[in-house]
């Protein structure tokens, strides 16, 4: 994956996963206990046909279910179209193709545009009284450029002491296929937001079909990490997603967006560079998929100002106009260590020189001038850190997290909001020349069985990390089932109140409540810096 100098963790999200899992196949998973009740059926009927899945001792899985027509040919850069029905029973044992992308969070490079598939995980048994189970729809990260739903094994989440649930993991168009805005493609519906429209189509599929799997369409929670969280903010802000979910979770992914006019100007320049001057739609739709993968724009953004997303999500949030649903929001203590590691932490790679500190602050922390950089150097002097990379990580992380703190306050004023910070300073990580701490995406092994990690070895985690994993899964499941963060027998996270802010810090040595989130990340300094 290509990661440019982005200020905030929401972009390039999940990029660490492919690297970490190629180097460290040690992430853990606790399997839920098997049930004595009869197994749920391995065949279901939905609106487009019948499916045959897998029933295992601790989960039931239907993989590779198409939720929209392949967005190829004339459907490239158009809203998702209905799935053509199929005859007979479709085999749903294997994941569908991932969306076209460069090598990155989703694994190796792909040029497959036929990728609008989702996966449904349920407990191996369903309630005897026929009641529907709550549903979580997972939107993966990857900077809107890489990733796939099938890499997130949800067996650990579907059966927990605080309640059973159904988990849906989805693919959506990425990179130039999903987020290219160009004047020649502007047909009103959602230029630049085809990936967001895919996510919404998957949510509509859940409304129509999840009851067939034992889920309740009236109890849907959307959850996403990094760019997935940013996507969820956009879904909260777009009027057409109203009613498609009843709760939202955003992990290390703030509200963000780019105006359509700016996005189209960039898209038109890019189109000219690949041989389509004037962003001619026929020319663009005729480009080979490998051109769109290998010569894709450096970054992808949520775009506002089109019919799909009329207004800036940040402005909608400030105005109190988000969908009013319970919201669970969090970040990691050392988010930007991931990006610093990519540049300066890989063994045998480059090292950050102390003399470059000021210039790197200028380039990494967007929007700061030299006078502000001088103040940052004074607040985060190199003499306070063992390595220059740690100083850069701390300053960059604090600036990013303080931006999220402001958004948390805005959410708390309009929605029941619960806040956490993942703070495992010894989180499983790739080999690094500096301690990465609780870096971006480090919380994911505490929630999912990450497929790319290969054979998962529970014994590699310390007892404290195993406890943390168990408890985080319980907090997530409880929110999915009840819209609150209060698992039985564990401390309840209170609703966030800007007058008396409190959050839960997830730590292997024992979770801790704190009201010092603002102070921990020096947000007063960052707020004063931009005045």
N, C-alpha and C positions, 0 to 999 in steps of 0.2 A: 504494500500500500504506500502511496505517496502521501507524506504528511508535510505540509508547509508550516510556516511559523504562525500558527494560530494561537490566539490569546487564551482560548478557553477549551477545556477538556471535551466539550461536546463534539468537537471536530476531530476526526481521526480516531473516534472512540472504538475501543476494542482492538486497536492495532497490535497491542501487546500479545493478544491471545495466540495468534499464529506463531509468533516468535517463542513465547514462553512454552507453548505446548510442544513445539519441535525440540526444545532444549530440555525441558523439565516435565516429564510425564509422571507427576507425583500428586496430582490433585485428588481429593478424597470424596467419598460419597457414602452416606449411610442409607442402606436399603430399608424401606418400611417393612413391617412384619406382614407375613402372608395371612390371608383371611380364611375363615372356616366356611363362609357363605359360598353358595354356588358362584362360579365365575360368570362375569358379564359376557354377553354374546360376542363372538368375534366377527359378526357380520351386521352391518347397519345399512339402512336405506336413507338417502338424503335426496334433495330436490333434483340432483343431476344423475342419480343412479345409485347402485348398491356398492358397498365396500367390504372387503375382507381384510381384517387386521390381525394383530398378534395379541394373545392374552398370556402374560407371563405371571410368575408368582406374585410380583409386587407392583405390576402396572398392566394396563391395556393400552395399545398404541395403534393408531391409524396414521400411516405416513404418506407423504406425497399426494395429498388431496388437491386437485385443481380447484381454485376458487374464482378464477377468471380465465377467459380465453387467452391463448398465447399472444402476447403483444408484439407480433411480428408483422413484417410487410406494411400494409396500410394501417395497421393498428399500432405501429411504433410511434411513440409520442402522442398517443391519444388515451382518453380515459379507459379504464379496464372494461372489457365487454363480457357479457354473460358466458358461462361455461357451456359448451355444447353437451347435451346429455350423452351417456354411453349406454350401450346395451349390456345385459348380463351383470356379472359381478366383477368390479375392478379390484385388482390386487393392491393392497395398501400396506405392504410390508417394508418397502424401501422408500427412502426419502426422494423427493423429486429433485431435478437439477437446480443448482443454485443459480442466482442471477449473474449475468455477465459482469466480470470484475477482474482487476489485476490481482496478482498474488498478494495476500494480506490476511486480514482477520478471518476471512472465510476459507482460507486454505490456498490451493493453487489457482492459477489464472483460469478463467472460464470465459467463453464467448457465447454461452447459451442464453438466448432471449426467451425461450419457452421455460419460464421459471416461476410463474405465479402459483405456488403450491404452499400448503400449510400442513401441519402435523397436529394430531389431537392425542393427548395423553389423559387417561382416566385411571382411577383405582381399578384393581382387577375385579372388584365386586361393586355393585351399585345398591343404593338403599332399597330395602324390600318394599317400602311404602310408595315407591315411585317418585319421590320428591326429587327435584332437580338440584344438582350440586352447583355451588358457585364456580365461576369461570375466570381464569386469568388469560389474557392475550398478551404474549411476549413479543415486543418489537426490538429486534437486535440492534446493537451499535455497529460502528465501523465507519464513522464519518460520512454516512450516506454514500459510501463508495465501495465498501466491502462487507462481508458477513453473510450468514445464512441462518435460517431458523433451526435447521436440523442439527446444528452443532450443540444446541442446548438441550441436554437430556433432562426431562422434567420429572422422571420417576421419583426423585426425593421430595417433590412438592405435592404430589397428588394425594398422598396418604400421610397425614400428620396428626399428632394428638389433639390439635385444636380444630380438626375437621378435614374431611376429604374435599377435593376440588378437581376440576377439569382444567388442564393447561393446553393452550393452543399456541404454537410457535409458527411464525409466518416468514415467508420471503416477500420482498418488494423490490421493484426496479431500483437500480443503484447508478451512481455516477452519471455519465452523460445520458444514459437510457432513462433514468428516473428523475433527473433534476436539471436538465438542460433547458434554459429559457432562451428563446431566439425569436426574432420578429416573424420569421417565416412560419414558425410553428404556433404562433399565438392565435388560437381559435376561440379564445375566451374562457374555456372551461377551467384551465389551471396550468397555463404555460409555466414550466419549471417545477411543477409539483406532482408529476405523474407517480412518483413513489409514494407520496402522501395519499393520493387517490387510491393506490393499490391497498395501502393500510386500511383505508376506510372501506374498501370493497371487502376486505377480509372480515372486518367488524360486521358488515351487513350479512356476510355469509354466516357468521356466528349467530346472528339474530334469527336467521331462517333455519339453521340446521343443528345447532348445538344440542337441542333437546333430544335428538336421535342418539346422542352419545351419553346421555344422562346429565347434561348441563342445563342450567337455568338461564335463559337469555335475558332475564330481568336482574341478574346478579353478575354483571361482567365488570372486571377490573382490567384496565390496561396498564402494563408495566413495560419499561424500557430503560436501557442503560446507554448513557452517552448520547450519540445521535438518535438512539431510540427514545431517550427522554426528551430531547429537543423536538422530536416528531410528535410526542404525546402533547407537549405544550401547544403545538400547532393544531392538533386535533381538538384540544380544549378550546381553542380560539376560533375555529371555523364553525359557522352556524350549521352546516350540513351534517356535522357529527353529533349533534345534540340527540341524546337518548340512546346512543349506541353503547354506552358504558356508564356504570354507576359509581366508579371510583377510579383513581389514577395514582400511579407510582412513577417517580422520576429519579433514576439513579445517575448521578454525575452528569446530568444533561440539562442545561438551563434553557430558558426561552431565548430564541434568537431568530433572525430572519434578514433577508435582503430584499430591497425594493425591486419590483418587476423591471422598472426602467433601467436600473443599474445591471441587473442580471441579464437582461436582453442585450444590452450594449456589450457585455463580456461575451455572451453567447454568440452574437453576430461576428465579433472579432475572431472567436475560436472557429466558427464555421468557415470563415474565409480562409483560415489557415489550413483547413483540411480539404480545401478545394470546392467549397460551396459558397461563393460570394453572394451577399444579399440574404444569407441564411435560407436559400431556396429549399422549400420543404421536400420536393421530389428528389433533389440532389441528396439531402440529408438522409431521407428514408432509403435511398439506394446505396448508402455507404456500407461496406462490409463491417460486420460486428467487430472484427479485430482492430479496425481503425478506431472505433469508438472506445475500445478498451485500452489500446496501446498509446493513443494520442489524446486521451481524455483530458478535460480541464483538471488543473491541479487540485481543485476543491469543489465541493458541492454544498449548496445552501438550501434551506427552506426559503421559498419565495413568496412574498405577499404583494397584494395589489391586483391579483387576478380574481376570477369568479369563485374559485375554490377557497382561497384564503384572502378575503378582501383587505384585511387590516394587519398591521404589524403585531405579532403575538405579544411583544413586549409592551406595546401601547395598550392592547386589549387587557393585559394583566394589570397595568397601572390604573386603568379605568374601572377595574372591578367587573369586567365583562366576560370572564372565563366561565365555562360550564361549571355550575355549582355542585361539586361532588367532593367527597372526602379525598384528601390528597396526602401521599406519603413521599417525602422528598429527602434526599441525602447526598452526601459527597464523601470522598476519601481524604484522609488527613494530608497525604503527600501526592496529590493528583498529578502534578506536572513532572514528577520524577520520571514518568514514562518517556516524555519527549526529551528530557535531558539525557536519559539513558540512551536513547536512539542515537544521539549525537556524540555523547562523551562517556558512556558507561559500558560499552561492549568491550570485553577483554580483547587485547591486541589492536583495538581501534584507537581513534583520536582521543586526546585528553583536553579538557578545558584549561586554558591558561589563565592565570590570574589577571594578566594584562588585558584580556578580552572581556572582562566582566561588564564594564560599562557599555561597550558596543553590543554585547549580547542582550543586555536589558533593553536597549533601544530597539533591537530587531525582534525580540520575542514578545515584549509587552507592548502591544499595539496602542498607539495613541499617546505615547509619552514623549515629551520633548527633553532636551538635554538638561534643562534646569530641574525637571522632575526626576530624571535619572540620577542626578547628583544627590537629590534628597533620598532616593531609594538606596543608593550606595551607603549613605549615612545611616539609614535605618537598618540595613542588612549588610554590615561591613564584613569583608572577607575574613577579618581577624576573629570573627565569632564562629567560624565554621572550619572543620578539619580539611575540607576540600572546596575549591571554588564551585564545583557542580552542586554541592549542597546549598550554598548561598543562592545560586540561581534558582534551584528547585523551590526553596522556601519563599523567595520574593514572588516568583511567578505563580506559585500555588496560592499564596495569600491573596494576591490581586484577583485571581480567578474566583476563588471561593467567596470573597467578599461581595463580588457581583451576584453570586447565587444567594448570599445572605439577604441582600436587598429584595430579591425576588421571593424568597421564603416569606418575608414580611408581607409582601403584597398578596401572596396566596393566603396567608393566615388571616388577613382582613376580610376575605370573602368566602373561604372554604374551611371546613374542619381540616387542619393541617398538622401532620406529625413529622418530626425532623430527627434524622440520625446522622452520625458520622462514623464511617468505618475506619478503625484506628488500630489495625494489626501491624505494628512496626516491623514484624518479622514474617510478613506474608510471603508465601511461596512465590519465588521470582526467578527470572533468568539470571545466569551469571552476570555479575556487575562489578565495576570497579569502585562503586560507592553504594552505601545502603539505600535501597529504594523506598523502604518504609511501606506505608499503605498507598501504593501508587494506583493510578487510574486502572480500573477493571479488576483490581486485586480482590474485590469482594465476590466476584462471580463464582469461584469454586465453592464458596460457602452456601451457594444457593442451588446451583445446577451440577449435574454430571456432565462435564464438558467433554463432548465426544472426541475432540481432537487430542485430548490429553492421553489417549490410549488406555492401557490398563491402569485403573485408578487404585492407588495404594493408600487405604485409610490409615495404615500404621505410620506413614511418613509424617502426618500431622502430629503436633504435640497434643497432649491431653487438653490443654487450654484451647487450642485451635479446633479440636473436635467438639468441645463444649460450645464454642462460639458458633460453629457450623450448625449444630443442632438448634441452638436458640435463635439464630437468624432465620432459619427456615420456619420456625414456629411463629416469629413475628410476621413474616411475609404471609404465611398461610392464614394467620388470624386476621390480617387486614383484608385478604381476599374474601374470607368468609363473613366478616362482620363490619368492614369499613372502619375498624379501630385497631390500634396497636397495643392490645392488652391480652396477651396469651395467658391462659390459666397458670398460676404459680410463678409467673415472671412479672417484673415491674412493668406497669402500664406507662407507655409514653404519653404524656399529657398533650392536649391540643396546644399548638404553638400560639403564644401570646406575645406580641411585640413589647408590651409593657413589662412582662416578666418572662423573657424567652428561656426555654429549656429544651435540651435535646439529649438523646441517648447516644453515648459513644460506645460502639461495639469493640471490645477488647478481649484478647485471649485470657488475660489475667483477671477478668471480671468486668462486665459492662458497668458503665458509670454515667449517672446523670450529671449534666453540667449546664450552667448558665453563662459560661465564659466563651462560648463559640466566637462571639464578636471580638473579644479581646485576644483569644488564642491566635487568630489570624490577622491581628493588627488592623482591623477594619476601620478604626478611627483614623489611623494614618492614611489609609487608601482613600477614605472619603474626603479627608482634608486635601489630599494631593490633587484631586480633580476639581476642587472648588475654584 
